């Protein structure tokens, strides 16, 4: 079974490869590759990544990734 840590590591790899990944892209790819249990609809009506994945993601990237709240994507910090 896939873990939140594995998905977090995958997402960091995607950001490193592509320079930035939108939440929409990440959600769609996580759902497709890892299963619908890892995504949900948040209180704003957006499809979002499971909180356990985000928690692991924050721990794993150690400040190397930043979130653009307005445009809803992650990118590498400079």
N, C-alpha and C positions, 0 to 999 in steps of 0.2 A: 504494500500500500504506500502511496505517495505521502510524504510529510510536508508540513508547511515550510520547513527549512529547505527542502529540495526545490520547492516552487520558488521560494525567495532567491535561492542561488541561481535558478534558471532565469528569473527576471533580471537580476544583476548582470548576468551574462548577455542577455538581450540588449540591455542598455549599453553595455560596453561595446557590443558589436555594431549597434545601430546608432549610437550617440544619444538618441532619445526615443522614448516609447510613451505613447499616450495611454491614459487609463483605459480608453475604449479598446485599443489594440490589445493591451495586457489582459483585460477581462475576457475578450473573445478567445485569445490564444490559450489562456489558462483553462477556460471552460472546455475547449476542444481537446487540449492535450492531457489535462489532469482530471477533468470531470466537473460537473455543475455544482458539486458540493463545496467547491472552493471559491464560489462567487455568490453574491446576493444583491438585492435591491436595497440601497440605503435610504435614509430618511428624506433625502432630496429627490428621490425617484431615479437616481442614477444606478446603473449596475456597477457594483464595486467588488473589490477583492476581499476575501475572507479576512477578518481581523487577525487571525493567527498567522497568516501569511505576511500581512503588513508588519506585524510585530517582529517576526523573524527577519524580514527584509530590512527594517530599520537597524536591527542589531548587526546584520551581516555586512551592510555596505559601509558602515563606520564613517559616515560623512562624505563618502565618495560620490553620492548621488543626491541631487536636489529635486524638489517638487515645485513645479510652476502651477500655482493654484488657479490662476486666471485661465491659462490655456490647457490645464489638466494633463500635463505630461511630466515624466521624469527625464532628467539628463545628468550627465556627469558634471561634477563641480570642476571648476577650473583651477 
